[in-house]
Amino acid sequence: FLIDEVFDSLKSTLIIAGKNPHKKIIKKSSLSENIKVIANPSFDKMQELIQNAQACVIPAFQATGLKLKLLTSLYSGRYCITNLTMVKNTGLENLCFVANSASEIKEAITKCSEKEFTKAEINERVQILNSTFSNKASIKRLLNHIL
């Protein structure tokens, strides 16, 4: 989807990084100058990619609960572009650019590329993530259920 419908007309670079990328993705990406596949990156390399990306584009196509890649991107990266399927009922909608179509994702990428990631955005993100998704918050919820 991202190769065929989003990055087909963008000048931005798309780095697809993950475990055992499908051969179809490798083949299609090789036909484009602005798409690069990094297969099976180490943990450190993946963290580096997330931290250095202006935006992580991470749509979900199945509503199967909160995705760890979203939390990892929000904790470690700058902007996150995702769709409603990924953020629905998470409370993280305001921390992401929510885009549901190829044209909306393209627009979000353009907006992100022109924006500076500010201290105010970092502070808001840290406050929301730590109040709900930190280990400390999880332990408190568990103790409340047990006690």
Secondary structure, DSSP 8 states (H G I E B T S, - for coil): -IIIIITTS--S-EEEEESS--HHHHHHHHT-TTEEEEES--HHHHHHHHHH-SEEE---SS--S--HHHHHHHHH-SEEEE-HHHHTTTT-GGGSEE--SHHHHHHHHHHHHT----HHHHHHHHHHHHHHTSHHHHHHHHHHHH-
